[in-house]
Amino acid sequence: MIRFIFIFVFSGIITSGLGNSAAKTIRGTVFLDENKNGVFENTESGIASVCVSNGKTVVQTDASGKWELPFENTNSVFVIKPAGYAVPVNQDNIPQHYYLSGKGKSSEEIHFPLYPVNEKDKFSVLFFGDTQARGLREVNFILHDVVEECMETDAVFGVSLGDIVADDPNLFAGVSQGIGQIGIPWYNIFGNHDHDRDEKRNANKDKTFRKFFGPSTFAFEYGQVAFIGLNNVFFNEKGKYHAHLTDEQLSFIENYLLFVPEDKLVVLMMHIPLVRIDTRDRLYQILQNRKHTFSVSGHVHEQIHVFVDEEMGWKGLEPHHHLINATVCGSWWCGLHDEVGIPHATMNDGAPNGYSIITFDGNKYSIQFKAARRPADYQMNIYLPDELAQNDMETTHVLANIFAGSSRSKVEMRVGKTAEWIPMQQLATIDPECLRMHRLSPVLDKEIDCQTLEYVFGYKMDYPSVSTHMWQGKLPEGFINGTHTVTVRTTDMFNQTWTGHRIFRVRK
């Protein structure tokens, strides 16, 4: 028997025995783990045509499941899980699809176990933007505010899009153990607040992250979708970061996509939004001839649909859709605490904290925003005074924050149940309720003792941002005195329709 967990000793280099070549290589087998014990046994067979990578070069296994890669100073090697197979997970449901150097016993070869599973072409995935815990107290906020309601999810796996913690990698364990209770495989993306502060070189900034979650750039497949996880946070020698993909990462994407059929959907997952990456032009060149692409990030603490077009450097036939995902921590767990002691954490664009449920169907997808601890159909806030005088009607507008709205959303309103629907106009403005909460939020950043008011009122919110998902409509004329209802209806780019209501009174 040969053990599954193989770690390099010294540099972990295996010297090729082909002819007189001195090429340094690593090699192994991808095998069908029939008894799911993680051990490559003599009775088990290899699996052909499975991709394996060192983070730059990508190769496929041969007919007997064997693979060989150049060493290339890599600190990890990983198998790219093909559709219809699963990789082992640890006790916290973190996929074990990788091999890290510098830990454990040595072996001449590295073997990756897979086992067959029934994967449907239609499936759902949970996407968590920045959970960003500043201590165990905020780890508990994550668990009570979001994780507990996901326990009965139909999603087949989940992804955290970086900033899992707030500058304290020691909290990775607590966050992972909690999210692991959902019971589905969970992948993690590296964020700027997940780094090791004491490490000076960018290549080592994800050292603790790798220990818990594996390589910070990786890929896997499910159904008709190829998922690529990217560490696009680059730290300079002064400790400052910016959005960047290295030549090695870009080569990995390009090399891997050589093995991905054109009719499959390619999904890029990253922390900092795509449009901020300084090397995005080469990335666009790699992707833009494909008809089916999508990408998702976190970082901004707002929810924004970006359609990357020719003005932004994209030269594909259709704009590329990039989702800046809602954050679990909302506005960094700020704001007044509710009846169970959790901050409202409203995001800077006025949308509630929450997460996305993305459903994939072949090479198509649809996105549903889910507000934390709210009904699934809570998709908007409508703003209108409770009471209006007749002479106010001409100057009063209905304002609606459509939390997951985009420039491709249709938004309309009507007053009463039989009136004609009136189109509403998208505008860029600050959510008024978010601004009100900011002004009420006290500055309580200093801990006094365990009874500090911070435990009651929470941290102060940032000044609100200009929201990209606000709509405005003018009330029609001719209201009689009394009580009325305005209904707002929206249909998004995925043909999902949501409604909301606001009751108001008219007086003389």
N, C-alpha and C positions, 0 to 999 in steps of 0.2 A: 504493500500500500504506500501511496504517496500523499502526504498531508495537503489540504487545500490552502491553508494560510502559509504563504512562503514570503520570506522577507530577506532582502539582500544583506550580506555581511560585507563590510568595507564598502566598496562601491557597488556591489551586487552585479558585477560584470560577468557574463559568460562569454568565452571566446569561441567563435565559430570554428568548427573543424573542417570546413569545406576547403580542400586544396591547401594552399599556403596562405590563405586569407587571414589577416590579423584583425578583421572587423570584429568589433565588440557588439554582441547581440544578447538579447534575452529571448527566451522561447518557452513554450508550454503547450497545453491542450485545453480546449473548451470541451467539456464532456457532459453527457446526460447523467445527471445524478439521480439514479433510479430510486435509491432508498433515502435520499435527502439528508445524508449525513455529512456532506461537504468533503468527502474523501474520494479520490479517484482510485477506484478498485479495478482489478484486472478484468472483471466481468462487464465493466461499463464501457460504453463506446463514445468516441468523439463525435462532435457535431460540426458538419461542414458549413462553410459560407457564413460564419459569424465574425463580425468585425471586432478587432482588438486594437487598442491604441496606447501610445506613450504620451499623449497630449499633443502630438504633432503628426507623426506618421500613423497611418491607419492601414491595417492589413486584414485580409480575410483568412479564416482557417481553411486548410485543405480538406480533402475528402475524409481524412481520418481525424479531423478536429485540431490538427497541429497548427501552430502559428510561430512566427519568429519576427522580432522587431530589432532595429538598431537601438543601442543603449541611449545615445543622445543626451546624457546627463539628466535623465528624467528622475523625478522623485516618486513617480507613481505609474502604474500600468493598470488599465481597466478594460473590461469586456463591455461592449455595447450590446445590451440586452436586445435580442431580436423579438419581434412580435410573436406571440404564441408561447413564450417562455418566461420564466421568472428566475430571479436571482435570490439567494438567501437574504434574510433580514436579521438584524440583531434583536435584542430584547426590547429595543425602543422603536422597532420597525424601520430602522435605517437600512437601505439596501447595501449589501456587501458585494458590490460589483467590481472591487478594486483591490490592488496590492500596493502597499506603501513600503518604501525602502527604509532601512535603518531600524527595524523592529522585529524581534522574534528570531526564529531559527532560519538557517539557510537551506536552500535546496537547489538542485541543478535545474529544475524546471518549475514553472508557475502554472497551476491548473485552475481553471474557473468552472465551477459547477453551474449548470442550468437544469431546470426541470420544466416539463411541459405544463401549460395552463390553458384554459379555455378563455381566450380574449375575444370579445365582441368588437365589431367595428364602430359601434356606438357606445360611448362611455363618458363619464363625467370625472372631472378633476377639481380638487379644491386648491385655490391659489391664495396664500396669505401674503399680503404686503407686510412691511416692517412690524414685527411683533415687539421689538426694541424694549426689552425689560431692563430697568435700572436697579434691580435687586429682586429678591425672592417675593417681595410684596407685589411687584408688577408681574412677575412670573405667574402669580396667582390670579391677577387680573386677566391675563391671557387665557388661563384655563377656565375661569368662571364665566368670562364674557363671551368667549368664542368656542373654545375646544369642547366644552360640555354639550353644546347644542349640535355639534357635529358627530356625536357618538353613534347616531343611527344613520349616517350618511350612506348614500348609494354610490359615492365616488370610489373609484378603484385605486387611486393614490392621491397624494397631496404634495404641494411644493411651497416652501417658504422662500420668498424672493429677496432674501438678504436683510441685513440689520436685524438679525435674530435677537441680538442683545445690544445693549448700549455701552460699548467699550469695555465689557467685562466677559471675556470668553469662558471664565469659570462658571458662567450661568448656562452654557450650552447644555450641560447635563440636565438641569432642572427643566429647561424649556423642552428638550427632546423627550424626556421621560413623560412629561405631561401630554404633549402632542401625540406621542406614541400610544396613548390610551385610546385614541380614535380607532386604532386597529388596522390601518392600511399603510402600505409602504409610503415613506415620506422622504422626499428629496429636498436638498437645501442648496441655496445659492449664497455666495459670499457677498457681504455688504461692507461698506466703509466703516461701520461701527463694530464689525466682527473681527477686527485685526488684532494682532499681537503688538502692543505698544512698544515693547522692548526690542523688537526686531527692527533692524535698520534697513535691510535689503527688501525690496518689494517681493522678491521670490519667497521670502520667509514670513511675510505678513499673514499668510493664511495657515501658518504652522499648526495652531491649535484647532482651527477649523478642519484641516485635513485629518487630524487625529480622531475627531468625532464623526465626520461626515464623508471623508474620502476626498479625492481630487476636486478642486474647485472649478475645473472645466471638464466636462464629461458629456456623454450622450446615452440615450436609450430609446427603444422603440416600443410602441403599444398600438395595436390595431393598424390603421393606415397612417400613423403619425410618427415622425422622427423628432424627438425632443432633444435640444442641445442646451445644456447648462453652461453659462459663461461667467467667469470672474472678470468683470470689466472695470474693477477698481484698481487703479495703479497709483502707488505711493512713490514720491520722489525721495531723494536723500534727506530732505528737510522734514519729511513726515506729512507733507501735503499730498492730497490725492486729486485725481481727475479721472474722467471716463476714458478708458483706453483698452484696446485689444492688441496684444503683441503679435509680431509676425508669426510666432509659433502657434498662437491660438487661431489666427486667420488661416494658417496652413492646415491646421486640424479640421476646421470647418470645411475648407475646400476639399481636402483629401477624403473626409468622411462622406460628403455629398456625392462623390463619384460612385458610391455604392448604394445611394438612395434613389429609387425610381422617381421620374419626373412627376408622376401622378400622385405621389404621397405629399401630405402636408408637412412642411418643416416649421417647427415652433422653436424660436429662440427665447431663452429665459435668462434674465440678467437683473442686476440691481439698479444701476443708474440707467435712465432712459436712453434708448437707442440713439436719439438725435443728438445727444451730448458726446458721443464717442468720437474722439479726434481722428480715429482711423476708420471711420464708417464708410468712406468712399470705396475702399477695397472690399469691405463687407457687402456693400450694395452690389458691387460688380459680381461677387460670388453668387448672390441670391437673385438678382433682378430678372434673370431669364426664366426663373421658375414661376409657374402660375399659382402655386399654392404655398404661401408663406404667411406667417403671423409671428409677432413677438410681444413679450410682456415684461414689465419691470415694476419696481416699487420706487422708494427713495424720496418722492416728492411730497408725500402725505396729502395728496389730492387724487381725484380720479379723473383721468383725461384720456380721451380717444384721440390719437394722433394719426393722421393719414399722410404718410410720407410720400410726397409727390416730386415732380421734376424740379420744382423750385427749391426743394430740400436736398436735391442731389440724386434722387431715385429715378432711374430711367426705365423701369419696367412698364409694361403695358397698362397696368392698373396700379394705383397708389398702394403702398405697403401699410397695413394696419398695425399700429403699435398701441397696446393698452398700458397706460400707467395705472397700475392696480391700486385699489383701495387698501388702506393700511389697517391692520388689526389694532395697533396702538392709537389710531386716529391721529390726534395732535399730540403725540408723545405722552399719552395717558394724562392729559391736562384737563382742567375744568372741574366744576362742582361735582361732588360725589352724589350718586343716587341712593335709593332706599336700601340697597344691599352693599353700599360702600365702594362702588366702582365709578371712576370718573366718566362723565359723558363722552369725553375724548372726541368731540366733533372735529372732523378734519377742517383744514383751513379754507376749503371751498364750500363749507356749509353742509357737506354730506356727512352722515353718521359714520363712525368707524365700522369696519366690517371686512368682507372678503369676497372673492369671486368664485362662482361655480361655472366652470367652462365645460360645455358638452361638445364632444367631438363625434362626428358622424361621417365615417370615411375620411375624405380630405376637406370636409366642411366643419365649421364650428359655430357655436353661439355662446354668448356670455350673459350670465345673470348675476347682478350685484345682490349680496345678502347683507343687510344691516345687522350688526351684533344684537342678539336677543330681541329682535323685532320680527313681526310676521314677514313672510316672503314677499307679500304684495306691498310692503312699505317701500315705495320707490320714489317718493317726492314729498316736498313740503310746499304748501301754498300759502302765500302771504297776501292778506287783505284785511283792512281794519274790521273790527267786530261790528262797528256801527258807522253808518254813513248818512250824512244829511243829503237831501235832494240836490242841493247846489254843489255838493262834492262829486257828484257822479261823473261830470264831464272831465274832471282832472284826475280821477282815481283809476289806477291800473291794477290788474291782477299780476302778481309775480310768482313764478313757480321755479323751484330748484328741482330739476329732474336728475337725481343722483348719478345715474349711469347714462345720461343723455350725451349725444354727440351731434355734430353738424349733419349727420344722416338721420336724426330723429325727426319725426313729425309730432308737433305738439299743438293741441287745440283746446278750446274751452267753450262752455255754454252755461247759461244761468237757467235753472229749472230743468225739467225732464224732457221737454219737447222742443226747445228752441234749437235753432241752427247752430252747428259747430262753427266757432270763430277761430281762424288760424292765429297762433301766438308767434311772436318774433323772438328769435334768439338774440341775447345781448350779453355783453361782458360787464359784470358788475359784482359787487360784494354781496354775499348773502346777509340780509339785514339781521336775522336772528343770531348768526355767527358773530356779527359785530357787537350786538347787544351783550352776548355772553362774554366776549373778550373784555368789554368795558366793566363788567361786574366781577370778573375774575381777579382775585387779590394776588399780590406779589408775596408769595410765602415760600421762598426757595431755601430758607435757612431752617434747619431742624433745631428745635429748642429742647424738646423732650418727647416722650412717647405720647403726650397729650397735645402736641403741636397742632395748630389749626390746619396745617397742611393735610392732616388726616381727614379733615372735614371738608375743606374747600378745594383742595388740590392745587397743583402747580398752575401758574398763570399761563393762559393761552397766548400764542403768537398773534400778531395782528393778522386779520383774515386776508386771504388772497382774492384776486379777481377770479371769480368762478367761470369756467368754460361751459357750464350746463345750467344757465338761467334763461328763462323765457318770460316774456311780458305780453299782456293782452289788455285792451281797453274794454271796460264794461259797456255793454249796450245801453241805449237810452230807454226811457219810458217805464222805469220801475215805480210800482206803487209802494206806499209805506208797508212795512211788515218784514217778515223773515224770509230769506231766500238762500238758495244753495248754488254755488258755482262748482262745476265739475271740470277738472282738467284731465284730458286723455292724451297719452303719448304712445306712439308705436316706434320701436327702435329699429336699428339696421338689421336686426334678426327677425323682424316681424312679430316681436313680443309686444303685447299691449298691456298698459297699466293705467289705472285711473285713481284719482284722488278727489276729495271733496273739501269745501270750506263753506261754513254757514255764516251768514252776516245779516245785519238788520239795516233797514232804510227808514229814516224818520224825516219829518218835515224840517 
